[in-house]
């Protein structure tokens, strides 16, 4: 019985069928993708024999396919091959922060009406909690497998998005882990490990995909769109910023796929760049998996960018560069002609197809009826435990930006009536951001607050665009009557989204006026809650003496309202940190989104980007976040100097060496990890979680780097107690810099570490006799 396809006019039979599916799971009911043991046709096929190595099975299958079949298998809607007992397969499914129905590979309904919708990635990143990110991935993959077993989802998920949130206006910045490459890389590896499972026996639970490679962070700004954009990127920025999350994704996360982006990088489409794909992802980083195009990227670089003269040349360029799968029909339409014209060979196609089939075999799709995770079904989706994790993720991602006079937490015991005002005060789908599916259910901010106290509610603005002020008077009346007022304002997908970059950093429309007028009218304390993906310039609110506390909640997911209320009323002590810099509005007046340079250029009036290179004024800095308690840090073990051994003198004979900086490739890096012990003590009046951020700053000189995050650790500390955090700082990895030629070097001299609120110096030296 294929439960998900049950169709009958009898409500009783339908209900009975769904109940049975829920109780038993649906893995046994799904017809195997291939190698069905009940199909006598396939029993003798070598590719169905699970006792031989996957590479030999793949070779056997490819040898049985015709050229037309091969061509129709390297696009996302791969055809069925009935004569070999293989079903059709849709490669495109999404799971950015929960199983999504954005891609055609996933459908909700019937036994699967929804899935757990976690906070948007930018919010979860603010937790700085690697174990949480992996837990979320594990839950999402449980639900993905359950839906696959039910026949309504695939096993290949084009998530996560690990691009750097370079410009605060980017509409898709909400999908990313923020502006820092180390943070993004750690998020990528953790989430991918959760999705893909433990990797035992080269197996995959689901296949994740890190996107969009590379230097992709502009959608549609000032007449420039992602389909036409040529990102001009220096070797230095590519090596030490844009590529780091992808490198971490492949090397640490062992991701099964990487997606190339729409844009060009230095005049070449990423999906046609063999240096980026074949040489770097598969060559240097040893990707064990497949490379996929963003949807219609190959068509885009022919039709829109006019990179090749003919469609056959475009198909050939993509395949030769290392592309394995085309999201879109372009390769299906033009690969045959490309082969006939001699632009590529059938063997080139075989290599791409081999990478795809290998991933499918690692997923168990050619193992017949014996499916791993085959017991998962509807009972494993939207479980209580999964929904509690979504709530916990929302709590951990909330950032307390300001808390003047200990305005927060509010007491639900002595509070009278709380006014709840603002265009995001009673929203549902706004809370889950983009690339989301159908949530299990919602708790709005208003509903969450109402669980603690009596409320009075007015939206003030009909939507976040806030084009009119006619409802302000009603909001002011509520503020005058309420004992405390909570304003929930911000953005939504009408302001920041795929295809839509922001034009500025201020609250849209008349929202700022709403906040100021309500604060002025308020009888009691005023709390401002900002729901957004990107940063907002709320300088006016920081400077308003009537506004006591400011919270940023990102897009907090299906349980967002509960989490917001838990923080406001002190059930949860906030511990989130900003994953990106909050700039003043005039910053974007000086910076074109099309300028990809990370480093400042004072001569041109260019201020630089992110906390690493921008030295100007900020509204709130990267890593900012307050708590209801007080933490102190004490260094217990902290090395003060290290000598960097050289691989051998012979390696330096034909290359320049500077006593000020050594190439990492010339250092013997094996024994250069320095161990640190730090005690984090809670000296306040409430249990809480502290994120210990460790930054490094190179010696003064030409390195032009303010500081760089090298590590972070989340600890929970009870009142009056302490937790010891042990971590390593690796000289070659954490104290190195990338020069203007894209070469990683270790500067000699005094490096400064910022460990929480403690500064510590490390002297890095090498052999004195080595000169230029």
Buried (B, 14 or more C-beta within 10 A) or exposed (E): EEBBEBEEEEEEEBEEBBEBBBEBBBBEBBEBBBBBEEBEEBBEBEBBBBEEEBEEBBBBBBEBBEBEBBBBBBBBBBBBBEEBBBBEBBBBBBBBBBBBBBBBBBBBEBBBEBBBBBBBBBBBBBBBBBEBBBBBBBBBBBBBBBBBBBBBBBBBBBBBBBBBBBBBBBBBBBBBBBBBBBBBBBBBBBBBBBBBBEBEEEBBBBBBBBBBBBBBBBBBBEEBBBBEBBBBBBBBBBBBBBBBBBBBBBBBBBBBBBBBBBBBBBEBBBBBBBEBBBBBBBEEBEBBBBBBBBBBBBBBBBBBBEBBEBBBBBBBBBBBBBBBBBBBBBBBBBBBBBBEEEBBBEEBBBBBBBBBBBBBBBBBBBBBBEBBBBBBBBBBBBBEEBBEBBBBBBBBBBBBBBBBEEBBBBEBEEBEBBBBBBBBBBBBBBBBBBBBBBBBEBBBBBBBBBBBBEBBBBBBBEBBBBEEBEBBEBBBBBBBBBBBBBBBBBBBBEBBBBEBBBEBBBBBBBBBBBBBBBBEBBBBBBBBBBBBBBBBBBBBBBEBEBBBBBBBBBBBBBBBBBBBBBBBBBBBBBBBBBBBBBBBEEBBEEBEBBBBBBBBEEEEEBBBBBBBBBEEEBBBEBBBBBBBBEBBBBBEEBEEEBEBBBEEEEEBEEEEBEBBBBBBEBBEBEEBBBEBEBBBBBEBEBBBBBBBBBBBBBBEEEBBBBBBBBBBBBBBBEEEEBBEBEBEBBBBBBBBBBBEEBBBBBBBBBBBBBBBEBEBBBBBEBEEEBEE
